[in-house]
Amino acid sequence: PEDFLALVTKHNIPFHEKTLGQLFCDRSARDIVSMLKEECRQADVQIFLNAQVQEVRHIAGFHQEFPQNLGAESGKRKRSIGLRLVESDRGRNR
């Protein structure tokens, strides 16, 4: 939590605390999304939304295989993160 708060503070995102330590943005949760996108841009990370992942392996870190070489630039290898938005019951009370 301290690392995340430091990141929020670094990006000048105003927030406040509510009950039980819950933190909320003063303006909008979009501020957090913008912060994360900026951090990815600075780290030269490519983000693929709703990309079909063929394989995930753990080899001194995680590596994703995509059906095509999405967004590859000639001679330059970028780190990538593939996100597929799915609904889950995980963590919900049943």
C-alpha positions as CSV (number, residue, x, y, z in Angstrom):
1,P,0.0,0.0,0.0
2,E,2.8,2.5,0.8
3,D,4.3,2.1,-2.7
4,F,0.9,2.8,-4.3
5,L,0.3,5.8,-2.1
6,A,3.8,7.1,-3.1
7,L,2.9,6.7,-6.7
8,V,-0.4,8.5,-6.3
9,T,1.4,11.3,-4.5
10,K,4.1,11.5,-7.2
11,H,1.3,12.1,-9.8
12,N,-0.3,14.7,-7.6
13,I,-3.6,12.9,-7.4
14,P,-5.7,14.2,-4.5
15,F,-7.4,11.6,-2.4
16,H,-9.1,11.1,1.0
17,E,-9.5,8.3,3.4
18,K,-12.9,6.9,4.5
19,T,-13.9,4.2,6.9
20,L,-11.4,1.4,7.6
21,G,-8.6,2.9,5.6
22,Q,-10.5,3.0,2.2
23,L,-8.9,5.6,-0.1
24,F,-10.9,7.5,-2.7
25,C,-9.8,10.0,-5.4
26,D,-11.1,13.5,-4.8
27,R,-11.7,14.0,-8.5
28,S,-12.2,10.8,-10.4
29,A,-10.9,7.2,-10.6
30,R,-9.8,8.1,-14.1
31,D,-6.9,9.9,-12.5
32,I,-5.6,6.4,-11.4
33,V,-6.1,5.0,-14.8
34,S,-4.2,7.9,-16.3
35,M,-1.4,7.5,-13.7
36,L,-1.0,3.8,-14.6
37,K,-1.0,4.5,-18.3
38,E,1.7,7.1,-17.8
39,E,3.8,4.7,-15.7
40,C,3.5,2.1,-18.5
41,R,4.5,4.7,-21.1
42,Q,7.6,5.7,-19.1
43,A,8.5,2.0,-18.8
44,D,8.0,1.4,-22.5
45,V,5.2,-1.1,-21.9
46,Q,2.7,-2.0,-24.6
47,I,-0.9,-2.6,-23.4
48,F,-3.1,-4.9,-25.5
49,L,-6.8,-4.9,-24.5
50,N,-9.0,-7.9,-25.1
51,A,-6.1,-9.8,-26.7
52,Q,-6.3,-13.5,-26.9
53,V,-3.4,-15.0,-24.9
54,Q,-2.2,-18.3,-26.3
55,E,0.2,-19.2,-23.5
56,V,1.6,-17.8,-20.2
57,R,4.9,-19.2,-18.9
58,H,7.0,-18.3,-15.8
59,I,10.6,-18.0,-16.8
60,A,12.3,-15.6,-14.4
61,G,9.2,-13.4,-14.8
62,F,6.1,-13.8,-16.9
63,H,6.0,-14.0,-20.7
64,Q,2.8,-13.9,-22.8
65,E,2.3,-15.3,-26.3
66,F,-0.1,-13.6,-28.6
67,P,-1.4,-15.0,-31.9
68,Q,0.4,-12.2,-33.9
69,N,3.3,-10.0,-33.2
70,L,1.1,-7.1,-32.2
71,G,2.6,-3.7,-32.4
72,A,6.2,-4.9,-32.8
73,E,8.7,-2.4,-34.1
74,S,11.6,-3.4,-36.3
75,G,14.5,-4.4,-34.1
76,K,13.0,-3.1,-30.9
77,R,11.5,-5.4,-28.3
78,K,9.1,-3.9,-25.9
79,R,7.7,-5.3,-22.7
80,S,4.0,-6.0,-23.0
81,I,1.0,-6.7,-20.8
82,G,-2.0,-8.3,-22.2
83,L,-5.3,-7.7,-20.5
84,R,-8.6,-9.4,-21.1
85,L,-11.5,-8.0,-19.1
86,V,-13.6,-10.8,-17.6
87,E,-16.2,-11.0,-14.9
88,S,-15.5,-13.1,-11.9
89,D,-17.2,-14.2,-8.7
90,R,-13.9,-14.3,-6.9
91,G,-14.0,-12.3,-3.7
92,R,-17.7,-11.9,-3.7
93,N,-19.8,-13.1,-0.8
94,R,-21.9,-16.1,-1.9
